[in-house]
Amino acid sequence: MIYKSFIGDIDLSKLTRLYAAALIEAGGEQAEMSLEWMDMSGDRVKLIEYVLVFDFTPQGSEERDKKVLSFQTKEELLDEMQNVVNFINAHTL
């Protein structure tokens, strides 16, 4: 099942995890935080961008295998999340 995104084709058949996050900077470090955490604590950190992460890392593997879609606004992120859900629903019925 191939999802066509603005960064290219993403093979969802090997997907192990799909999640949305806020990429933030705090104390000179960058980290992914949950959207809920960002809504509650975003005034204490610098938001870099919103991300939708397609994680293909096998369970127990040390080496990360993922593709990331980046967005400037939370609305853009939520729209793309809905597009992914619609695509999955259309191809699994």
Summary of the structure (lengths in Angstrom):
residues: 93
radius of gyration: 14.3
end to end distance: 12.6
largest distance: 46.3
contacts: 226
relative contact order: 0.21
helix: 34%
strand: 42%
